[in-house]
């Protein structure tokens, strides 16, 4: 299982803390969908994605190291 680190601005952190203190489930879901989900990496765009060829291991045809 991978780990994801998401950076929140001070404004977002205060908003999240208010949601947690209030226990507002609807606001919590909305916060996740609008503030967290867009920041999550998509498959194929992260540097450690195993589906992408490593440019240091793949060399152009006809060139020697």
VENJODA-V847313 format. One record per pair of residues at least 12 apart in sequence whose ideal C-beta (glycine too) atoms are under 6 Angstrom apart, sorted by the first residue. I is the first residue (numbers start at 1). J is the second residue. Records with the same first field share a line. If there is no record, write none. Layout:
I->J, J
//
This chain:
6->36, 39
12->35
19->31
//
